[in-house]
């Protein structure tokens, strides 16, 4: 599990628990049938029952870990980072690109003519203009 993400460790852990639990249960049932046919002792049946329920618990834990891991996956993933967009010359100038890669002409809106600027009066130095 080295070098793997958190997401894959929950899936791996779940798979290990389910596999071990299933194998322990299968071999417990096989041994139970053997004991039943060959007259096993009480202590042997106790061990078989203990291993069977241990395998069942491992199997259920594996199912729960898998369910918890799949529901927690959206919270574990890092938010996606926006990739930087490299602008071509046409896009940088504001011209929309056409399918063949050329730039289309952009109509520039005309501005309303502004009012004529107020005339400036230039007076020679030393003259005082009275206020009217």
Secondary structure, 3 states (H helix, E strand, C coil): CCCCCHHHHHHHHHHHHHHHHHHHHHHHHHHHHHHHHHCCCHHHHHHHHHHHHHHHHHHHHHHHHHHHHHHHHHHHCCCCCCCCCCCCHHHHCCCCECCCCCECCCCCCCCCCCCCCCCCCCCCCCCCCCCC
